[in-house]
């Protein structure tokens, strides 16, 4: 009773943490697993996941994305990947973007990408575990897990079942979002999952004519939230219409990434 899911602070000796871990496909090679989380939807988790994979690929690393947002998948769209998944004797082969990013998403197994996924929580959790255990990830340096919002079935499954090396917490300037982000941070700490740092999205819009930065969603709260939880602010990302257009066109790999992203890229690189 009252289990915090943090076995390191428990003397019960039930061994639940060990038993819950799911082994990766024996043919897969994965070096580091990074979760991208937030307590609220619409803050740009999928966008950050995509940009991190693109940015590190440009640095010479091999990256993969496990799209764990089963009922709202968007990763294939951002990369312009539409082919159905294929299999081999060892398991499921991940799809690949033109730039070489490997990915798995429920949208790559649906007949039509706009078909709804009407699964209950336990089935969603099992699907995420299957994406981890059955996919033959090909020598991936960084596997990013794009998670749905909140602290429910999928984050719990990922934190308990996968060897997560760290998470990036995504926020935006609004007070409400900052408050909800605290829930994700506290959940990670309760489950002994390292938090790499905070990335604030939609921090400002830069006028293309005069270069003035305008805080469309209010003044940044990233430093305040980060100080509260003793975490670093890795990046404050601008609103970029060109980036949004590239995602809609499936051309995320062709766009210039925002300069502030370099802080988040460097922090993940240090995990090696």
N, C-alpha and C positions, 0 to 999 in steps of 0.2 A: 504493500500500500504506500502511496505517496512517492512512487519512483520518479526521480528527476531525469532518468535516462543517462546519467553521468556515472558510469561504472567506476571511474577512478576515485570517486568520493564515497563509494558504497562498500560496506563490509559484508554484504549478504552472501557474496560469492556464488551468485546464481549463474554466472557465465553468460548472461543474456546478450551482452555486446558481441562476444565472439560468435555466438550461434546465429545472430542476425546478419552478419556480414555475408554478402553474396560474392562468390568468386567470379572474376572476369572470364571471358572465353579463353580457353587455354591457348588458342592461336593468336590472341590479341596481345598487343604491346602498348601499354599506356604508362607514361612516366608520372604525370601530375594531373590531378583532378581538381578543377576549380568550379565552385558553384556561384551562380549569379542570382541574387535573391533580393526581395523587398517585401514589406508587409502589405503593399498596396499595388494594384494594377495600374497600368498606364504611365509608369515612370520611366520606361525605356530599358527594361531588362534585356529584351531580345535585341534591341539596337546595340546596347553595350556588349552583349555576348558576341554579336556579329563583328563589331569593330575590333574587339580584343583578338578574335581569331584572325581577322584580316591583318591587323597590325603586327602580330607575332609571326604570321606567315611571311610577311614582308621582311622580317628580321632573320628569316632562314629556318624557323622552327616548323615542325609539322603539327597542325592543329585539327581537332575534331570538335563537333558540337553534338551533344545529346539533348534533343529538344524534349524536355520533360513537361512542357505545358501541353498535356495531352488533349485537352478540350479547346485550346486556343493556340495551336501551333503556327508559327510565323517564320521560322528560320529558312525553310526551303524557298519561300517567296523572296526573302531578302537577297538570296544568292542566285535566284533564277534557276533553281533546280526543280525539275518536274518529273524526272524519270522514276519509274517504280523500282523498288528495291529488288536486288537479286540475291540468291543464296549460293552456297558452295557446301562441300562436305563438312567443313568446320563450323558453318553457321551462316549468319546474315552478313552480307557485304554492305558496308556503308556507302551511301551516295557520295559523289565528289563534285565540288564546284569546279569551275574553269581554273580557279587559282589553286586548287588542290586541297581545299578544306573538306574534311570528311564529315558526314552528318547522318544522323538518324532522326526521323520524325514520323509521327503517325500519318501526316499528310502524304508521305511517300508510299503508304500502303493502301490508301483509300482510292476507290475508283475515281471519285471526283474530289478535288481539293476543298470544295465548299460543302462537302457532306458533313453533317454534324456528328460528333463523337459523343454518344449518349452512354457513358459508362458510370457506374457507381464507384465510390472511392476505392474499395479494395481491388477492383479490376484495373483502375488507373495506376495504383501502386504496383501491381504485378506487371503491368506493361512497362513501367519505368525500369523495373528490375530485369525484365527480358531484354530491353534495349542495352543494358549493361552486360548481361551474362551471355547473350547469344550473338552479339555483333563482333565481327573480326576487325577490330580497330588496327590499322596498319602503322605500327611504329609511331604512335602519337606522343609528341612531347607534352602538349597541353590539351586536355579534354575539358571543354567548358560545358557545364550543365545549365541550360536555360530553364529556370524553374517558374512555376505559376506563382501568383501572389499569395501572401498569407503564410500561415504556420500550420497548415493542415496535412493531409495524407502524403502528398508528394515530397515536401521538404523533410517530413519525418522519415519517410522511406529512404530518401537519399542520404540523410545524415546517419541513419542507423545501418544501412545496408551497403553503402559504397565507401571506399577509402578516400574521403574528401580531404584534400591537403589544405584547403582554405576557401573562403567565400568573399566575394565582392558584394557589398550592400549598396543598392541603388536608391537614391532619394531625389527629391525635387524641392524647390524652395518653400513650398507651402507648409504652414505650421502643422496641418493635419497629417501630411505625409511624413513629416519629421517625427511626429509622435508615433505613428504606426511602424516606422522603421525600427524604433526601439524594440518592438516585439520580436522582429527578426533577429536582431543582435542578441537579445536575451535568450532566445531559443537556441541560437548557435552556441552561446557560452554554456548553457545548461547541458548541452549534448557534447561539450568538449570539442567543438569544431572551430578551428582557428579563423578569425576574421582578419582578412588582409587589410581592409580599409573601406572607406566610404567614397562613392562616386556620386556627385550631384549632377543630375541632368537638367536641361532647360534652365540653366543658371542665368543666362542673359541672351539678348539678341544684339549682334554687332551691326550697326548701320553700314551698308556697303559704300555709302557716299562719304561720310565723315569719320567713320570708325568708332563712333560713340557706342558704348555698351549700355543697353537698356534692360533693366530687370523687369521683364514682362510679368513674371509671376511673384514679384516681391523680392525683397532682399534675401540673399543667400542665408540659409540656416545651417549649412554644412559644418562650419567650424564649431558652431554651438552644439550641434548634435554629436560631432566627433569628440569634442572635449568631454561631454557628459559620459561617454562610454570609453574614453581613453583610447581612441582610434585615430589613425591618420586620415586626412582628406587626400585622396589620391588624384582627384581631378574634378574640376568644375567645367562641365561641358556646355557649349553654347547651343542655341537653337539655330539650326542650319537648314534652310529650305532646300539647298542642293543635295544635302545628305538624305533628307526625307524623300526627295524625288528619285534618288538613286535606289533607295530601298524599294520604293513602289515599282521601279522598273526592273528589279532583280539584279542591280548592278552595284551592290555594296562594295565589291572588290575593285571597282574602277574609280571610286571617289577619293578625294583627298580627305584624310582623317583629321579631325580637329587637333591642333597642337597640344592642348591640355591633356589629351589622352595618354601622352608619353609617361606621365606619372604612374598611371595604372599599369601600363605595359611594363615599366621598370620594376614595379612592386611584385608583379607575377613572375617576372624573370628571376628575381632574387630567391624564389622558392626552390630553384634548382639546386 
